[in-house]
Structures are given as C-alpha cells and as structure tokens.
Amino acid sequence: MLLYGEHKQEQLISWIVWNHGGEEALKLGLGYVVGNGQDIAVWSDPWLSSTEVSTPIGPLTLSTQHLKVADLLDHSTNSWDLTKIRQELPLYEETIRQIIPSSLQPPDKRVWLGEKNGIYSTKSGYRLMRKKVPHTGDSATNWMKLIWEVHIPPKIRFFLWRAAKDALPVGSLLATRGVRSELNCKRCGDEESILHIFFDCDFARRIWQLAPISPLSFAGLSTGSFMSRHAIALKATNLPPSGLVGAPFAPWILWNLWLARNKLIFEGKAYSVEDTLSKAMKEAKDWEAANVETRQPAKPKKTPSP
C-alpha cells in the first residue's frame, strides 16, 4: 500500500505507511466480518465494529485469553450464545448483539473499514492516517523520530505507538473504560499505569539501572508522558557490553518489560530482572545482526585475469 500526495503532510503519511511498519499501519484500518468465527481472536482481532477498528479490552483471565469468536456463537441456531457473552464480555453485550451472524456460517473475512464495500482506497487510507499522525510540524517530527524512524522491527514500532496513545490494556486505563480488572501492579502492588510498568515500578527501575546504556535522568519531569520519557531513553548511548552498534536498546527494554508483565499476569511466570534484561539484549543483537547482513550489498565476484 502506497499513498501519494503533493503536500508535506500527505508525503509524511505515505512514507510512514510504506516504509515504516506498513503492515502494522495497515492494521489500523482492517477489520473483520464475522462468519463462523473460527479465525477471529476475541481479544486481539478487530471485530466489534464495521466502521472502525474496535477490539475488546483484555484478555481478563488466563482461561479466556485464547477465546475465539466461534466460542461465543451457538452454531445450532446460528445466533449468539448470550449466556456465554454475559459471562465473558458483559460490557460488550449490546455491541455484539448488533452484529448479525450469517446463517450460512461462511469463513471470516478481512475488510477495509474505511469504505462501505470493504475495499481499500487511497482516499480512505489517507483519511485514516491523517487521524493517526499528528498534524503540527513539531509533533509530527517527534513521532517520526521517536517511533516511525527508529531502527527496530515494525511490531515494536506499533507497540510504542499504542503505548504513546494510551492504547495498552493496563489496570488504570481498563478502569477508566469501565472494565473490571486488577488495578494494581502484580509485582509491587502500586496502581498499574503505562508509566508505572515501563519506568516507575521497582522492577523497571532496576532493569534501566542495569542496562548497558548511559544513565537515564528524568529530572525536570514531574510525571511526564510516555513519549517524553521514551525520548530520553532513546537518546541513551549503548555501552560496549550491549553488543549493539547502531540500533537503540531502549525500545527492546520496553518491549520485554511488556512481555514480562503479560507472562506474569496471564501465565503466572515471574521473570527476574536479569532474565528480562538478558532476553532483551539477545533479541536486540540478533535482530541488528540479521538486518545489518541483509542491508550489506553483496561483494562483487573476482574475475580471473586473462
């Protein structure tokens, strides 16, 4: 998908979509039409709306984290299993009931939500990305430098974007949206917020202290936003023990803090500071090595002298 445009903002959007995590950016406008529900993950796929990307906040329990939409359907009557819905997603019952299951139970279908016919168009793609990319020059530049231009995998760019947009399902944000969930951090008992998980929890603080990067200082930030702290972390210099040459280490730390949090909540696995940091370092080095190799041009073959 490539969006063209004459104006600077249009060119910025085109560049982000195509060159910087295009697949992840495309997901911002893709949704599902529910068929038999077998291919749609309840908690991670956008299936609740036909006009915008909408996914239930969750998963809330270990037993339901792999729930499929098919599990919410009564296939004998081709209708919703309201008992199951009231048990697992009571806050979304009215929304789900507005989706009429097909009597033919066809396969689930991916559609572009920006158009009524479900087919992507340049106009709708541009319209969507204008909503997602800040419109002021300075703000747009910051997002470019702090997320879209960073030399990291697209999945981590998208994760950083979600964190910056308060779109990660953490305790404090779930509570503001009326979702019953554990408000407090599983590690220390303090209220779980995005800043707490990634910077303020003693577990996170210890990881930043031990990470092979120059020391971080958030002096002058009374609380700060995720983006302001991420900007500081991104400027940290990689020290020799990291084994990294050009790629920043901070995004990998943030990513693995999130993975460690999810492992603790949904699987009961408590990774240590050392394990989490070691995993982040290995992933960062492996990814950088693989991408440096793929970017290097092949050496020309020597031809024997006549």
N, C-alpha and C positions, 0 to 999 in steps of 0.2 A: 504494500500500500504506500503510495507516494502522493503527498498533497502539494500542489503547486500554488504559487501566489506571487504577486508583484510587490506587496507591501512587506515591511520588515517583520511584522508580527506573523504574517502568513508564512514567510520563509522560515522563521523560527519554529513554527509548529511543524512544518514539513520536515525540517531537519531532525527534530526530536522524534517524530513518529517513525521515520525511515531508518535513521542511523543509530538511534539510542533507545534500544529496547522496543523496537517496533511491534514485536509480537505482544509484549505486555501492554503497550499503549493501545493496541487494537482491542485488547480485552476490555478496555474501558467502555466500549460501545457494543460488545457482543453479549447476547443473552440466549435464553433457551425457550423454545416452545415445548411444553410438556407433552410427551406422547405416552410411552409406557413407563417412563420414569426411571428406567434401569441405568441410564448413563449420567444422571444428574445427581451430584453430591449435594445433599441438603444444605450443608454449612459453608461450602466453598464455591458453588456454582451460582451464577445469577439467573434465577428462575421465577422470582416473585412478581416481576412486572414486565409488561410488553412495551413499555416506553422508556425505561431507564434501568441501568444496572442496579439490581437490588438483591441482596443476599441476607438471610437471617444472621443475626449476631450469634456466634457460637463457635464450636460446639460447647455445650454446657457440662456434659458428663462424659466420662470415658466410654460408657456403653453406647452412646449415641453419636460419637464423633465420625463414624463411617456410614451414617444413615443415608440411604438413597431415597429419592422422591417416590420410587416404586413402593417403598415401605409404608408410605402414607396413603396409598391407594387401596381400595377394595376392588380387586380385579374381577370379582364375581358380579359386581353391579356396575363396573366402570364409573365409580364415583369415589370421592374422598372418604377415607376412614376417619370420621370426625372424632371418634374416641381416641385414636392414636394421635391425631393432631392436637387435641386438647391436652393430651398427656405430655407430648414432646415440644410443641410450639404453640402454647395457648395464646400468646400475644399476637400471633400471625394468623389466627383462625379466619378472621374476616377477609384478610388479604388473599389467603389461599382459596377460600370459597368462591372468590371472583374468577378464579381460573377454572374453566370448564374442561374436564378431561375428555379426550376423544373416545368415542365408543369403539373405534377400530384399534385402539392401542398401538399406534404406529411407533417407530423409533423416535426418540427425542431428536429435536432439530435445533441447530445453532442458527441464530438470525442476527442481523444488524438492527439494533433497536432505534437507530436514528431515522429509519424510513419505515413507512407502513407496510411496504412489500417485503421488508426484511433483507433487502439487498443493499450493500454498501454503495454510497455515492460520495464523490469528492466534497460536495457541498455539506452533507451531513457530517462527514468526518471532520471537516474544518470547523463546523459549528461546535461539535463536541470538544475538540481540543482547545478551542478558544475559552471554553468554560474551565478547562483543567490547567491551562498555563496562565500565570499571572500576566496582566496586561500593561503594567507600568514598566518602564525600561529597567530601572534598578532591580525591581522584584523579579522580572523575567531573567535578568542576568544572574541573579543569585541562584535561582532554581536551576539554571543551566550549569553553573559552576559547581553547585553543591550536590546535584543529583544526576542530571542527564549527561553531563560531560565526564563524569568520574569513570576511571578505567576499572570497572567491576562488571560482573555478569548482569544481564537485564533483570533477572529475578530479584537481585539485591537492590537495583535502582527502583524497581516497583515497590519493594518493601519499604525503602526510605521515603518514597513518595507517600505511601499510606501512613507512615509514622508522622510525617510532617503535616498531613491533612487530618490528623486525629481519627484515622480510619482503622486502627488496630483494635481488636476486641479485648481491651483491658478492663479491669474491675471498675474504675471510676467512670469510664465512658459508657460501659454497659448500664451502669446505674442511671445515668442521665437519660438513657433511652428506654428506661422502664423495664429492662431485662433483669430478672433475678439472677444474681451471680455473686460469687465470693468477691467482696470489695477489697480485701486485704492481700498483700503480698504473701505468698506461701513460704517465703524464706525468712522474712523478718517481722511480719505482722502489720507493717505500715500500710496505708492506703496505696493500692496499686494504680499508678498512672504511667503514662508513657515516659515521662522524665524519671520517675522512680525506677522503672525497670532498667533503663539504659544508663542512668547516671547517678542517681541518689541512693539506691539500695547499697548496703554494705558489700554485697556480693559484686555488684557492678563496680563500685569504687575500687575494690581490691583488684579486679581484673585490669582496670585502667592503670592502676599503680604498678602492676607487674608487667604490663605490656611493653615490648621492646620499642617504645616510641618516646619522643621527648615529652617531658611532664606537661600535663594539661593544667590550665588555670582558667576558672570561670569567674575570676574576680571582676566585680562590676555588674554581674548578672544577679539580680535579686532572686529571680526564679528562672527567667529566660524561657524561650521556646525551644522545641526540639531542634529547629533549624539553626538557631543561634549557637547552641551547644555543638551541634553536628559540624558547623562551620569551623569552630575552634579545634575540634578533634581531627577534622580533615587536614588541618594545617600542620599537625604534628609530624615531626621528622622521623622516618624509620631509622632505628638504630641497627647496627650490624647484626645482632642476634636474630633479627626478624627474618633475614634472608631475602627481603624484598628489595627490588631495585627502584622501580618507578611507581608501582601500584600502591595506593594508600592502604594502611592497615585498619584504620578506624571503622570503615563500613563492615569489614569482616567480623570485628568485635561486636558491633551492634547486631548483626545478623545472628551470630552464635549466642548472644545473650537472649535473643528472642527464641531461638530453637531450644535453649536450655530451659527457659521458662515454660515452654509448651510441654517439654518432656516431663517436667516436674508436675505440672497440673494434670495432664491427661494420661500419663503413664506411671506417675509416681517415682520417676527416676531422677535422683538428685545428683547432677553432675557437679564436681568440685570446681573451684576456681582454676586450678591447674589443668584439669581436663578440658574445660571450656576454652581456655586460652590456647592450649596446645592444638585443639581441633581447629580453631580459627586460624592459627599460624599455618598449619598444614594445608588447609583449603586455599588460603591466600597464595602461598608459594606454588602449590600445584597449578592453580589457575593462571597465575602470572607466567610460569614456565611454559605452559601449554600455549598461551596466547602470544608470547614472545616468539616461540618457534613458528607459529602459523603466520606471523607477520613478516618474518625474515624472508627476503627473496632467495630463491634457490641459486646456489653458486653455479656459474657457467662451467660447463664441462671443458676440460682442456683438450684441444685437438693436437694430435702428434705432429711434430714438424715434418715437412716433406723431405 
